[in-house]
Amino acid sequence: MNIEPVPDQREAQEPSVSLPFPTSAWGRYVYGLFITVLPAFSFAATAFIKPDWQNGELGSYIILLLFPKASLWFLPLLAYSIICYLLLLLAPTRYAQAFVVRAGIYTGVLLALHYSILALIYALDSDAYVIALVWVFPILFSLAYRWATSRWAAAKVNPVLFLIMIGTVVIAAVSSKGTILVLFWIGLTMAGPFWSFLIALRAAGWLYQNYESSLTLQRGLGLIGWLAVYAAAWRYDILKMYELYAQLPPQPPSCYIATAAARGHARFVGARTMQLANGKSMQVNEQLKLLKCAELALLAIYPSLHSSLRKIYDIVGQWLARRIQNPFLADVAYLLLKPGEWAVKLPLKVILPEIDSLAEKMYVQ
């Protein structure tokens, strides 16, 4: 009689071939956290760079394509792929044998690729140096990590700490340009789909090489069904993108936070309704006029500094202005802008004694 205990199938041994992710528990936890948190962060971060008006730029259309409201039909497909990858992390031997799990990872490669291409198109329409950081950094990090583990014992090189160290060097290299905040938000937003693509591609290649045999009719019909949903999701995404774009104002706002602050209680903020040159009306006060003059003066004197500050303000200012939705919050914003108003008033008076008359000419009553 065989008295040796029969091993539980759930406790199957790990495959003899190398895995497409770390073998340690904490390493798999980091991978699982990465593929769930970073894509979610990328979707959420699109709200910070959503276009504020119909500017006709290609990047504006791309951002609206990536917007969660437009990508609604893609979300179940993304959730399916993420769940399949988490199952593979949990028990590679058990779940790699299930085609439904393998299919989720194969399709995850396609999803991550299409979002990576959209992010690349957006980057080409904005800052080229961000592309180099986001798309080249994973490759450079992999090479640097292999070099470090070959030079020192692999157990002594923690990949997370190594990543933090490399990231600190990159941040120190670019922080002198004053665009680190913009670089962080835009770079991390674009990094999500591309780095997820690299992770999914490695897992898909490993699965295809070690577990794929033949494509049966049942499997083929399943993939065709997924492609049908994928095509429908694209149609919905494009139509929703045009709908969201049509809802944007046709003209750009003059100054996000100051414009919102001018909508406070008229007696408190000193605002009055002005008729603009395009026939529309808006609430304008002395604070708004002065701050707009200060921006134009900075543009004329230090265009490079103005460009860097404007990039930051276009992201932060839009986000804050959209949350000033009642007169009381506008009053608070007006008070918070007062120190800035006082800080620019004296220099403008010294440089341009006729600043008051110039400010009046910026708007037509």
HELIX and SHEET records of a PDB file:
HELIX    1   1 GLN A    9  GLU A   11  5                                   3    
HELIX    2   2 ALA A   25  ALA A   45  1                                  21    
HELIX    3   3 THR A   46  ILE A   49  5                                   4    
HELIX    4   4 LEU A   58  LEU A   66  1                                   9    
HELIX    5   5 PHE A   74  LEU A   90  1                                  17    
HELIX    6   6 PRO A   92  ALA A   96  1                                   5    
HELIX    7   7 PHE A   99  LEU A  124  1                                  26    
HELIX    8   8 ALA A  128  ARG A  151  1                                  24    
HELIX    9   9 ALA A  154  LYS A  156  5                                   3    
HELIX   10  10 PRO A  159  VAL A  174  1                                  16    
HELIX   11  11 SER A  175  LYS A  177  5                                   3    
HELIX   12  12 ILE A  180  TYR A  211  1                                  32    
HELIX   13  13 LEU A  217  ALA A  246  1                                  30    
HELIX   14  14 TYR A  256  ALA A  261  1                                   6    
HELIX   15  15 ALA A  266  VAL A  269  1                                   4    
HELIX   16  16 GLU A  286  ILE A  301  1                                  16    
HELIX   17  17 PRO A  303  ALA A  321  1                                  19    
HELIX   18  18 PRO A  327  ILE A  351  1                                  25    
HELIX   19  19 ILE A  355  LYS A  361  1                                   7    
SHEET    1   A 2 ARG A 272  GLN A 275  0                                        
SHEET    2   A 2 SER A 281  VAL A 284 -1                                        
END                                                                             
